[in-house]
Amino acid sequence: MKKQILRFGPWILLLAVGTIAVPRTANTAPAPVPPPEFPHMRAAANELREAKSELEHAAHDFCGHRADAVRATDVALREINQAIACRR
């Protein structure tokens, strides 16, 4: 019996010290990320950016409407960004 205690004693001591020395932490799951504010307005801004890019890289000028459409897209993007920034 003494031999078994002496044989397993260091392991038991190591386990006891290890459980005392290592603090147990609570569930450390990451905090949930809140959804972005105004998801439809942000999606609309992304779509406008893509439309503007297509207009700028188009091969023809759509009967003179391309330049007007690019300017109107810039205005719309500016308004959407200001609306998102305004939190009244």
C-alpha positions in Angstrom: 0.0 0.0 0.0 2.9 2.4 0.9 4.5 1.6 -2.5 1.3 2.5 -4.3 1.0 5.8 -2.4 4.6 6.6 -3.1 4.1 5.6 -6.7 1.0 7.7 -7.4 1.6 10.4 -4.8 3.5 12.8 -7.1 0.8 12.5 -9.7 -2.0 13.2 -7.2 0.0 16.2 -5.8 0.6 17.4 -9.4 -3.1 17.2 -10.1 -4.1 18.9 -6.9 -1.6 21.8 -7.5 -2.6 22.1 -11.1 -6.3 22.5 -10.3 -5.5 25.0 -7.7 -3.0 27.0 -9.7 -5.1 27.2 -12.9 -8.1 29.3 -12.3 -11.3 28.1 -14.0 -12.9 30.7 -16.2 -16.5 31.1 -16.9 -17.9 30.4 -20.3 -15.8 32.7 -22.5 -17.9 32.7 -25.6 -17.4 35.8 -27.7 -20.0 38.5 -27.2 -22.6 38.5 -30.1 -21.9 41.2 -32.7 -24.9 43.5 -33.1 -26.3 43.8 -36.6 -25.3 46.9 -38.5 -27.6 49.8 -38.2 -29.8 50.6 -41.2 -29.0 47.5 -43.2 -31.3 48.5 -46.1 -29.8 51.9 -46.5 -26.3 50.5 -46.4 -27.3 47.9 -49.0 -28.7 50.7 -51.2 -25.5 52.6 -50.9 -23.5 49.5 -52.0 -25.8 49.1 -55.0 -25.4 52.7 -56.0 -21.7 52.4 -55.8 -21.8 49.4 -58.1 -24.2 51.2 -60.5 -21.9 54.2 -60.6 -18.9 52.0 -61.4 -20.8 50.3 -64.2 -21.8 53.7 -65.6 -18.2 55.0 -65.4 -16.8 52.0 -67.2 -19.6 51.6 -69.8 -18.5 51.6 -73.5 -21.2 54.1 -74.6 -22.8 57.2 -73.0 -26.5 56.1 -73.1 -27.6 59.0 -75.3 -26.0 61.6 -73.1 -27.5 60.3 -69.9 -24.4 58.7 -68.4 -22.9 61.9 -67.1 -26.2 63.0 -65.5 -26.7 59.5 -64.0 -23.1 59.6 -62.4 -23.8 63.0 -60.9 -27.2 61.9 -59.6 -25.6 58.8 -58.1 -23.0 60.9 -56.3 -25.8 63.1 -54.9 -27.8 60.0 -53.8 -24.7 58.4 -52.1 -24.0 61.7 -50.3 -27.6 61.9 -49.0 -27.7 58.2 -47.9 -24.4 58.6 -46.0 -25.6 61.8 -44.3 -28.9 60.0 -43.4 -27.0 57.1 -41.9 -24.7 59.5 -39.9 -27.7 61.5 -38.6 -29.1 59.7 -35.6 -31.9 62.0 -34.5 
